[in-house]
Amino acid sequence: MIIINEKEMWDAVTLHDVMDAIEKAYEIHRKGDYYMPERFIAAKEKNMMLYMPCFSSEYIGTKMLAEFPDNPKNGLPYLSGLMILNDAVTGQPKAIMNGSVLTAMRTGAVGGVCAKYLSKKDSKSVGLVGCGVQGLHQVMYVCAVRPIKYVYLYDAFNKDLSGFVNRLSEKLGDDSISIHVCENSTELLKHSDIVVSATQAVDPVYPNDEELLKGKCVIAVGSWRPERREVPDAVFKLINNVYTELPYACEESGDLRIPLETGVLKQENVKYMEDLISDEKNGNPHKHNDTTYFKSVGMGLFDLCAAQLVYEKAIEKGIGQKIDWK
């Protein structure tokens, strides 16, 4: 068995490697060649432990995340955890890796895959609402699939984004991409072709204005609880379909549950990324309005496929600390 730390995880793979793993996960999910029990949440007051197991024909992945909202005030991450990878035939442990890093890695890749299939190929700008760890990775992956020249940032709770800008610049490694901090999400919408929200917002982070949202590729990856939402009703008047990962998203995410309950969104207009990708690859592209929308709630199969990729690449490159159980 090997233990793979954060640096080694990123040394093992490229952004395009991880996006390929996410597309593989969509393919596996569509074929039904997996077993993924419902996510189990153990909560005490506002602190939560999340347990997400998933089985494929080759591996078993179990991600354990601690979600402690008060941690940032004490200089600690909001999310922390482990990913354990086992052999599906023998059950023997193969690898342990950083679960919060894997979450950022694979969720960023989910956003990147969405941008690849739903945004305009000539998109030059991306706007990010919610400048945390997840938002950082969302921008990284969008810039990997589109010729982005301008990045616009807004965070309702952090007005000093200088540290975030420095980290993002370092990660992008491209001086031709200019980064701008916005006063509000209205300013951000005016300048962005692709808009990504990665927040824990209770209410929509964008104004309910069709003109501002028209023509955007909207990617929402935060606020996954049923009572929370990031996207206003105006978006549903501009799109023909909303894309997500699985039917359970309509119950788990307020971004889908609430508009379905109010009638702004119809169930027949909820579509799945796995079908979109499969149809595109088979020469049957979906027809989209000028505005497109993807809502992610994630699934354990993403974690499993990303962890398998990291493990196999680490073995191939001789990365990671070997542990002898005997």
Secondary structure, DSSP 8 states (H G I E B T S, - for coil): -EEE-HHHHHHH--HHHHHHHHHHHHHHHHHT--B----EEEEETTEEEEEEEEE-SSEEEEEEEEE-TTGGGGTS-SEEEEEEEEETTT--EEEEEEHHHHHHHHHHHHHHHHHHHHS-TT--EEEEES-SHHHHHHHHHHHHHS---EEEEE-SS-S--HHHHHHHHHHH--TTSEEEE-SSHHHHHHH-SEEEE----SS-SS-S-HHHHTT-EEEE-S--STT--SS-GGGGGT-S-EEES-TTHHHH-HHHHHHHHHTSS-GGGEEEHHHHHHHHHTT------SSEEEE----HHHHHHHHHHHHHHHHHHT-SEE----
